[in-house]
Amino acid sequence: MFSFFLEKQPFPHWQLSNFLDVDPSIIECVEQELIKYPAWHRKENDLYSLHQTPDLKSLKALKYPAITSFRDFLYKEVREWLARTSGIELLPQVDSTGSCYASTDCLLAHSDQVLF
């Protein structure tokens, strides 16, 4: 499993080591399946600009075996590790997408939490 350590500069964050400690060809398979995925959509607003897939939860393993295997890794091992490490009870819903940022795209730091 991967390890982590807390950094405090320039802001508090975790840095993961060996997060994907696998044969590089596995990552290349995920990348190739994402490149060939037909349903990328452009998304733009004041916080981000990128191309993104729909949520990966609906993908079928027979058609996208590498992506679904990685998705399942995120849904199970990473989610369990994050809950255990942070001490926070996570919601059951996991959102996962493929995202592609071109050289002129951006993702600004922000919180997804909406306060009323």
GROMACS elastic network, one bead per residue, 0.5 to 0.9 nm:
[ bonds ]
;  ai    aj funct       b0    kb
    1    18     6  0.75249   500
    1    19     6  0.74377   500
    1    20     6  0.88627   500
    1    21     6  0.80490   500
    1    77     6  0.89309   500
    2    16     6  0.67802   500
    2    17     6  0.57249   500
    2    20     6  0.77023   500
    2    21     6  0.76006   500
    3    15     6  0.84830   500
    3    16     6  0.58016   500
    3    17     6  0.52747   500
    3    18     6  0.68003   500
    3    19     6  0.74615   500
    4    14     6  0.63812   500
    4    15     6  0.54714   500
    4    17     6  0.58882   500
    4    18     6  0.88754   500
    4    19     6  0.89235   500
    5    13     6  0.85645   500
    5    14     6  0.56792   500
    5    15     6  0.55821   500
    5    16     6  0.68687   500
    5    17     6  0.84148   500
    6    12     6  0.70902   500
    6    13     6  0.58621   500
    6    15     6  0.63889   500
    7    10     6  0.82392   500
    7    11     6  0.75674   500
    7    12     6  0.57300   500
    7    13     6  0.54332   500
    7    14     6  0.60125   500
    7    15     6  0.70526   500
    8    11     6  0.52280   500
    8    13     6  0.64210   500
    8    14     6  0.86599   500
    9    12     6  0.62420   500
    9    13     6  0.80115   500
   10    13     6  0.87334   500
   16    19     6  0.59538   500
   17    20     6  0.83586   500
   17    21     6  0.86028   500
   18    22     6  0.85670   500
   19    22     6  0.88697   500
   20    23     6  0.86940   500
   20    24     6  0.89100   500
   20    27     6  0.83931   500
   21    24     6  0.85641   500
   22    25     6  0.82962   500
   22    26     6  0.69834   500
   22    27     6  0.79143   500
   23    26     6  0.57361   500
   23    27     6  0.74686   500
   24    27     6  0.52853   500
   24    28     6  0.63544   500
   24    29     6  0.88010   500
   25    29     6  0.62034   500
   25    30     6  0.87818   500
   26    29     6  0.51223   500
   26    30     6  0.65402   500
   26    31     6  0.87442   500
   26    66     6  0.72373   500
   27    30     6  0.51297   500
   27    31     6  0.61975   500
   27    32     6  0.86500   500
   27    66     6  0.81814   500
   27    70     6  0.89357   500
   28    32     6  0.60683   500
   28    33     6  0.85909   500
   29    32     6  0.51141   500
   29    33     6  0.61874   500
   29    34     6  0.85863   500
   29    65     6  0.88884   500
   29    66     6  0.59766   500
   29    67     6  0.80701   500
   30    33     6  0.52549   500
   30    34     6  0.62276   500
   30    35     6  0.86593   500
   30    64     6  0.84258   500
   30    65     6  0.83907   500
   30    66     6  0.50096   500
   30    67     6  0.52174   500
   30    68     6  0.88358   500
   30    69     6  0.89021   500
   30    70     6  0.76409   500
   31    34     6  0.51436   500
   31    35     6  0.61402   500
   31    36     6  0.87149   500
   31    66     6  0.87020   500
   31    67     6  0.83320   500
   32    35     6  0.50253   500
   32    36     6  0.62742   500
   32    37     6  0.85766   500
   33    36     6  0.52008   500
   33    37     6  0.60662   500
   33    64     6  0.64972   500
   33    65     6  0.85576   500
   33    66     6  0.72161   500
   33    67     6  0.68893   500
   34    38     6  0.85292   500
   34    53     6  0.86228   500
   34    64     6  0.87406   500
   34    67     6  0.75140   500
   34    98     6  0.69940   500
   35    38     6  0.82329   500
   37    40     6  0.71823   500
   37    53     6  0.80497   500
   37    64     6  0.88641   500
   38    53     6  0.85869   500
   39    52     6  0.83215   500
   39    53     6  0.59178   500
   39    54     6  0.71220   500
   40    51     6  0.60600   500
   40    52     6  0.52423   500
   40    54     6  0.73234   500
   40    98     6  0.83962   500
   40    99     6  0.85915   500
   41    50     6  0.83698   500
   41    51     6  0.53295   500
   41    52     6  0.53079   500
   41    53     6  0.62351   500
   41    54     6  0.79468   500
   42    49     6  0.75775   500
   42    50     6  0.59513   500
   42    52     6  0.64213   500
   42    53     6  0.89771   500
   43    48     6  0.75134   500
   43    49     6  0.56371   500
   43    50     6  0.54888   500
   43    51     6  0.59560   500
   43    52     6  0.69899   500
   44    47     6  0.77336   500
   44    48     6  0.56492   500
   44    50     6  0.65710   500
   44    51     6  0.86679   500
   44   105     6  0.89716   500
   45    48     6  0.55768   500
   45    49     6  0.64515   500
   46    49     6  0.80773   500
   46   108     6  0.84422   500
   47   106     6  0.76324   500
   47   107     6  0.59893   500
   47   108     6  0.52003   500
   47   109     6  0.77461   500
   47   110     6  0.75523   500
   48   105     6  0.71899   500
   48   106     6  0.51810   500
   48   108     6  0.61785   500
   49   101     6  0.74688   500
   49   102     6  0.88466   500
   49   104     6  0.84055   500
   49   105     6  0.50067   500
   49   106     6  0.53704   500
   49   107     6  0.67004   500
   50    99     6  0.68127   500
   50   100     6  0.58691   500
   50   101     6  0.50163   500
   50   102     6  0.70782   500
   50   105     6  0.57202   500
   50   106     6  0.70412   500
   50   107     6  0.81521   500
   51    98     6  0.83048   500
   51    99     6  0.57825   500
   51   100     6  0.51289   500
   51   101     6  0.65810   500
   51   102     6  0.83875   500
   51   105     6  0.89851   500
   52    55     6  0.89793   500
   52    97     6  0.66170   500
   52    98     6  0.55462   500
   52   100     6  0.62867   500
   52   101     6  0.88405   500
   53    56     6  0.75132   500
   53    97     6  0.55075   500
   53    98     6  0.51388   500
   53    99     6  0.66143   500
   53   100     6  0.89171   500
   54    57     6  0.87232   500
   54    58     6  0.86199   500
   54    96     6  0.83720   500
   54    97     6  0.60629   500
   54    98     6  0.77305   500
   55    58     6  0.68759   500
   55    59     6  0.84372   500
   55    95     6  0.63350   500
   55    96     6  0.54326   500
   55    98     6  0.79956   500
   56    59     6  0.55686   500
   56    67     6  0.80855   500
   56    68     6  0.76921   500
   56    71     6  0.72181   500
   56    95     6  0.77387   500
   56    96     6  0.56087   500
   56    97     6  0.54777   500
   56    98     6  0.76333   500
   57    60     6  0.85734   500
   57    68     6  0.81159   500
   57    71     6  0.76563   500
   57    94     6  0.85316   500
   57    95     6  0.77123   500
   57    96     6  0.72121   500
   57    97     6  0.86211   500
   59    62     6  0.88790   500
   59    63     6  0.76847   500
   59    64     6  0.67674   500
   59    65     6  0.89988   500
   59    67     6  0.81473   500
   59    68     6  0.67023   500
   60    63     6  0.56043   500
   60    64     6  0.60734   500
   60    65     6  0.75566   500
   60    68     6  0.70938   500
   61    64     6  0.50705   500
   61    66     6  0.78474   500
   61    67     6  0.78974   500
   61    68     6  0.55478   500
   61    69     6  0.76429   500
   62    65     6  0.57645   500
   62    68     6  0.89965   500
   64    67     6  0.55633   500
   64    68     6  0.61041   500
   64    69     6  0.85406   500
   65    68     6  0.52874   500
   65    69     6  0.60244   500
   65    70     6  0.86399   500
   66    69     6  0.51603   500
   66    70     6  0.62588   500
   66    71     6  0.85637   500
   67    70     6  0.51357   500
   67    71     6  0.59994   500
   67    72     6  0.85575   500
   68    72     6  0.60321   500
   68    73     6  0.85203   500
   69    72     6  0.51642   500
   69    73     6  0.63045   500
   69    74     6  0.88282   500
   70    74     6  0.63738   500
   70    75     6  0.86805   500
   71    74     6  0.51309   500
   71    75     6  0.61549   500
   71    76     6  0.86591   500
   71    96     6  0.73946   500
   72    76     6  0.60044   500
   72    77     6  0.80684   500
   73    76     6  0.54028   500
   73    77     6  0.54332   500
   73    78     6  0.64152   500
   73    79     6  0.84418   500
   74    77     6  0.60753   500
   74    79     6  0.61277   500
   74    80     6  0.89787   500
   74    94     6  0.86247   500
   74    96     6  0.85533   500
   75    78     6  0.64672   500
   75    79     6  0.55674   500
   75    80     6  0.80975   500
   75    94     6  0.66493   500
   75    96     6  0.89696   500
   76    79     6  0.54014   500
   76    80     6  0.59636   500
   76    81     6  0.84796   500
   77    80     6  0.52522   500
   77    81     6  0.60301   500
   77    82     6  0.85224   500
   78    81     6  0.50667   500
   78    82     6  0.59926   500
   78    83     6  0.85827   500
   79    82     6  0.51472   500
   79    83     6  0.62284   500
   79    84     6  0.86128   500
   79    90     6  0.79866   500
   79    94     6  0.85107   500
   80    83     6  0.52601   500
   80    84     6  0.61371   500
   80    85     6  0.85071   500
   80    90     6  0.88829   500
   81    84     6  0.51411   500
   81    85     6  0.58885   500
   81    86     6  0.83375   500
   82    85     6  0.51584   500
   82    86     6  0.58206   500
   82    87     6  0.79993   500
   82    88     6  0.80875   500
   82    90     6  0.85337   500
   83    86     6  0.53825   500
   83    87     6  0.55496   500
   83    88     6  0.53015   500
   83    89     6  0.59192   500
   83    90     6  0.61996   500
   84    87     6  0.53086   500
   84    88     6  0.73375   500
   84    89     6  0.84397   500
   85    88     6  0.81113   500
   86    89     6  0.85760   500
   90    93     6  0.84233   500
   91    94     6  0.77328   500
  100   105     6  0.88090   500
  101   104     6  0.77268   500
  101   105     6  0.53522   500
  101   106     6  0.69519   500
  101   107     6  0.86268   500
  102   105     6  0.51863   500
  102   106     6  0.82509   500
  103   106     6  0.82687   500
  107   110     6  0.86874   500
  110   113     6  0.88860   500
  111   114     6  0.78374   500
